[in-house]
């Protein structure tokens, strides 16, 4: 295949006739029975035509499905963390509201007592001024 098949090199750099260097193929290891022995766990495909359409579909599904699955799992974990945070904040605000209400009740009782004391003093002053 020539790099200039699409005219890209000629258009960009004015280079003509450049060829892709040939990559030497790896000589497969052969066992005692003459069959090729794979030296690694991963399968190598020199040409995409060697791969069956079913395997291509599986590879595409796995390569698209695993990242999507990890994103969904992280979203669920994040949602759970936010729900727990919201629950803790609601509990904390509930406790704070309860303390505020008890402080209001205490202040009302104290203000009522102060009012009664002031009324008693005013009554005492009025009786002393009449006498």
ROLUMZA-884746 format. One record per residue: x, y, z of N, C-alpha, C in turn. Coordinates in steps of 0.001 Angstrom, whole numbers, padded with zeros to 6 digits, always signed. Layout:
<atoms>
XYZXYZXYZ...
</atoms>
This chain:
<atoms>
+000850-001183+000000+000000+000000+000000+000885+001231+000000+000525+002145-000787+001289+003390-000843+000638+004419+000060+001480+005206+000726+000949+006257+001589+000225+007328+000795+000591+007455-000477+000022+008532-001278-001245+008118-002005-001853+006996-001601-003063+006551-002272-004181+007571-002160-004238+008322-001075-005297+009312-000894-004827+010718-001256-003606+010859-001692-003099+012168-002084-002775+013061-000913-002741+012509+000287-002524+013308+001480-001094+013827+001558-000133+012959+001322+001258+013394+001392+001593+014390+000304+001043+014167-000869+001299+015089-001958+000703+016450-001646-000504+016467-001090-001166+017733-000790-000464+018480+000347-000021+017754+001362+000568+018413+002522+002041+018742+002340+002815+017781+001863+004262+017951+001858+004892+017923+000477+004133+017632-000547+004695+017545-001885+005534+016297-002076+005321+015281-001227+006087+014042-001310+005339+013089-002237+006079+012504-003178+005461+011544-004092+006206+010219-004027+005462+009152-004202+006063+007840-004348+006612+007231-003062+006180+007687-001895+006666+007122-000646+005938+005816-000364+006696+004811-000001+006105+003508+000284+006186+003233+001783+005212+002461+002253+005218+002032+003649+006273+000951+003798+007166+001092+004778+008183+000044+004934+007547-001265+005360+008055-002346+004837+007537-003657+005172+007974-004037+006585+007041-004548+007362+007333-005004+008714+007618-006493+008640+008774-006903+009131+009054-008341+009059+008102-009116+009958+007610-010221+009448+006691-011054+010221+007479-011901+011210+006864-012133+012315+007465-012975+013341+007367-014424+012885+008436-015129+013026+008440-016548+012672+007815-017301+013833+006709-018018+013594+006049-018697+014707+006901-019838+015258+006815-020032+016544+007506-021149+017187+006772-022436+016852+007524-023488+016594+006920-024769+016231+007259-025800+017292+006240-026592+017615+006434-027662+018585+007056-028886+017935+007201-029971+018704+007817-031203+018195+006957-031869+017128+005633-031592+017161+004737-032181+016160+004617-031312+014914+005308-030181+014876+005287-029317+013697+004216-028252+013726+003349-028276+014725+002290-027264+014820+002814-025986+015475+002155-024883+015148+002562-023598+015718+002206-023560+017198+003114-023061+017996+002910-022946+019435+002790-021467+019769+001707-021113+020459+001531-019713+020863+002410-019437+022061+003112-018328+021999+004038-017998+023083+003435-017043+024091+002236-016540+023811+001581-015637+024766+000126-016043+024883-000536-015495+025910-001936-015845+026152-002874-015143+025181-002457-014001+024664-003357-013247+023790-003240-013747+022357-004357-013768+021678-004374-014196+020285-003914-013041+019407-003125-013358+018364-002671-012327+017440-003353-012539+016110-003851-011477+015572-004463-011542+014259-003721-010564+013368-003048-011105+012360-002309-010243+011452-003241-009513+010504-004389-010078+010255-005319-009505+009306-006714-009580+009920-007496-008537+009772-008830-008506+010347-009755-009511+009657-009399-009925+008465-010223-010902+007757-010117-012274+008404-009051-012511+009181-008895-013796+009864-009860-013941+011036-010423-012835+011502-011300-012841+012671-012735-013071+012204-013429-013993+012849-014809-014283+012463-015709-013113+012846-016808-012913+012131-017720-011810+012455-018292-011909+013859-018493-013139+014336-019008-013301+015697-017996-012796+016717-016729-013145+016504-015683-012675+017414-015526-011166+017333-015663-010603+016133-015617-009143+015990-016733-008488+016789-017922-009099+016745-019056-008566+017495-018815-008669+018996-018246-009780+019437-017948-009950+020863-016909-008934+021310-015874-008744+020510-014829-007764+020853-015419-006365+020927-016272-006016+019969-016890-004690+019976-017806-004520+021181-018564-005569+021503-019483-005470+022648-018719-005341+023952-017639-006100+024094-016850-006027+025333-016137-004694+025436-015577-004214+024317-014839-002951+024377-015770-001768+024609-017019-001873+024223-017975-000792+024506-018716-001025+025810-018913-002296+026162-019728-002613+027333-019018-002435+028655-017745-002798+028735-017028-002693+030002-016874-001250+030491-016487-000304+029628-016439+001085+030121-017816+001608+030519-018835+001243+029757-020187+001686+030112-020617+001087+031439-020287-000167+031660-020619-000826+032918-019890-000175+034089-018616+000153+033895-017875+000799+034985-018430+002186+035281-018874+002905+034262-019481+004222+034496-020794+004062+035258-021600+003083+034889-022865+002863+035588-022649+002476+037042-021670+001624+037302-021377+001224+038677-020911+002434+039486-020043+003260+038901-019586+004449+039627-020729+005422+039878-021676+005529+038945-022846+006386+039165-023695+005866+040322-023885+004560+040385-024667+003991+041480-023980+004200+042825-022669+004020+042860-021924+004246+044109-022015+005707+044517-021862+006607+043557-021937+008041+043849-023337+008409+044340-024362+007840+043733-025732+008113+044153-025954+007636+045583-025422+006472+045921-025566+005953+047281-024860+006859+048287-023669+007339+047923-022933+008249+048814-023718+009539+049033-024314+010073+047957-025105+011296+048092-026348+011065+048938-026972+009901+048797-028147+009589+049606-027780+009497+051082-026652+008841+051378-026195+008757+052767-025878+010133+053328-025229+010975+052524-024906+012337+052957-026180+013129+053242-027177+012993+052358-028439+013708+052552-029131+013245+053838-029095+011943+054097-029712+011409+055307-029020+011953+056565-027674+011986+056531-026937+012531+057687-027230+014006+057896-027318+014764+056813-027593+016192+056940-029019+016428+057450-029974+015644+056978-031345+015773+057478-031411+015478+058971-030683+014453+059396-030661+014127+060822-030011+015259+061623-028914+015789+061092-028218+016867+061805-029086+018123+061881-029746+018470+060768-030634+019640+060788-031836+019400+061686-032327+018167+061730-033442+017846+062627-033050+018050+064078-031846+017596+064448-031359+017809+065818-031202+019291+066116-030684+020041+065149-030509+021483+065339-031862+022174+065503-032836+021802+064684-034170+022395+064807-034791+022078+066163-034566+020868+066648-035101+020492+067961-034456+021339+069063-033141+021576+068967-032464+022420+069964-032966+023853+069904-033204+024351+068700-033719+025719+068557-035107+025822+069171-035959+024831+068925-037316+024858+069495-037277+024808+071019-036379+023984+071581-036294+023932+073048-035769+025251+073601-034841+025896+072885-034352+027209+073331-035472+028247+073266-036320+028184+072233-037460+029113+072134-038402+028937+073321-038701+027678+073657-039593+027421+074788-039000+027957+076085-037701+027749+076273-037040+028264+077479-037107+029786+077530-036842+030434+076395-036896+031902+076355-038313+032411+076607-039312+031735+076062-040692+032153+076311-041022+032067+077798-040613+030968+078436-040878+030809+079870-040160+031898+080672-038903+032178+080317-038149+033219+081026-038776+034597+080816-039208+034890+079592-039822+036190+079305-041146+036336+080055-041899+035255+080145-043150+035288+080900-042867+035567+082379-041840+034919+082916-041465+035143+084322-040996+036577+084533-040185+037103+083603-039717+038502+083712-040911+039443+083660-041870+039153+082804-043066+039995+082725-043851+039975+084029-043975+038805+084635-044683+038710+085917-043949+039481+087009-042615+039405+087031-041827+040145+088029-042007+041637+087824-041962+042090+086560-042147+043528+086292-043546+043988+086684-044567+043165+086409-045927+043508+086825-046025+043619+088347-045396+042701+089043-045437+042738+090515-044744+043988+091036-043615+044363+090479-042906+045572+090919-043714+046833+090611-044318+046866+089432-045126+048033+089057-046329+048156+089990-046983+047042+090302-048099+047065+091235-047645+047565+092616-046478+047100+093063-045940+047530+094352-045659+049033+094342-045103+049548+093227-044837+050997+093132-046129+051799+093114-047149+051304+092396-048426+052019+092344-049081+052047+093742-049027+050939+094475-049615+050903+095802-048837+051808+096755-047515+051877+096593-046715+052746+097461-046979+054213+097146-047263+054556+095886-047511+055948+095532-048918+056389+095988-049876+055482+096113-051227+055814+096573-051235+055987+098083-050413+055299+098751-050475+055356+100200-049764+056515+100791
</atoms>
